[in-house]
Each structure stands twice: as C-alpha cells, then as structure tokens.
C-alpha cells in the first residue's frame, strides 16, 4: 500500500492525525448526537497518515526483488519466544497470519506504522484501521480483514486477549502507547501533569478492544494541562501518547 495515503475523516468525531514529526492533533467539533442521549467522550477516527519511517522493509530484515518485498522466516526473540511476524511487511490474513490479537513493544519515535486493510488496492478507502506507534501497540486482526501491513515496527507476537495479571502496574509511561487493562495496568483513577515537555501534545484514550475502529473508543481527550481519567475494569486498553507519566491516585 502507498505510504502517502490521505487520512480519512469521520463526521462527529475528534480526529488525531499522527505524522513523522509527532502527534499533530486536528480537532473536529462534535455534531448532533445520534441515537438516544449524549456521549461520554469524543472519539478518534480510524485512518491516520503513515509516519515517514526512516527504515524500509528491506532495512528491517526483508529484501526487495523485482519491486516486491519478501520476508525472512520469523526468528526467535531474545526472550526465547518466536515472533508471530516480522515488524515490516505486508501479510495476507488466513495464509501469512491468522486472525487474532498481536502486540509489538519497544517502538521509538513514531517510526512504527501498521494498517488493517479490506483489500490490496492500496487506496485510502481500503483501510479499516491504522496507527503510528510509540511504545507498545496491540491490534486485533479479524477474519474479515484481507491484509495486515507493518512498517518499521519491532516484531509482533501473539497475545491472549483474555490474559490478566496478579499484579498489574499502577503507573503508565505517558508516551508508552497501549496498556492492557488488568494485565499491564490496574483499573483506577490516574493523574498526569498533561503534555510531556517537548511533545507536540498529550492524547489519551480508553478503548473497549484493540480493533482501533470508531466503535472501539469509549472516551478520549487531548488535555492541554493537568489531566485525570478513570480507567474502568471493563475497559480493554488504555492508550497514551505525548503525556507526562500517569500515576494512580
């Protein structure tokens, strides 16, 4: 798929556009509510512009031949686990990888871009969901997806979406990406001083799941000062970019 696709915008949403220089926040005013009642928070749209990653698929381990990128077989990670797929490449769902939830960790500076696509046209309309990642990202690839694209990311591993921990953390790095509630992060009320020094802006999101579509978002915000958010035990994930450290109060 082209790395120059234009981000999609949805009506009645708050749109977060990530670029290679950081998190550029474009706010779209909320319109009239649909259905019955109000909203508990503004929502983020699906497609985002790919970061101008410095590493190409070839640099990340694949090699280009005749205009096509080929991937080396997955290699064991340092912790002994075998990666489910390499961090750069385009994979067909059902043959190259199976539907499920995957995680990449340790990504730096928005150099990681991933995309779920409904076809191989390479057009913006084919994008189901995408993101530019700092830190950790979880993504659930569904049976109806056709392709999963990853560029400049650390290798992906499979995870159990129902996994829990006996001692989830009560502190989250403000630029750490996604934290699985009940596994990486304990439910509760968290405080941050707001945008981290030198960041382009602070963004947080409570997500129901890792599909990354509009309906996944329970609430989100772009605080310009001190921030407080209650992460529910019913939330699937808490996402944070460009913020100072979150601490449970």
Buried (B, 14 or more C-beta within 10 A) or exposed (E): BEBEBEBBEBEBBBBBBBBBEBBEBEEBEBEEEEEEEEEEBBBBBBBBBBBBBEBBBEEBBBEEEEEEBEBEEBEEEEEEEEBBBBBBBBBEBEEEBEBBBBBBBEBEBBBBBBBBBEBEEBEBEBBBBBBBBBBBBBBBBEEEBBBBBBBBBBBBBBBEBEEEEEEBEBEBBBBBBBBBBBBBBBBBEBBBBBBBEEBBBBBBBBBBBBBBBBEBBBBBBBBEEEBEBEBBEEBBBBBBBBBBBBEBE
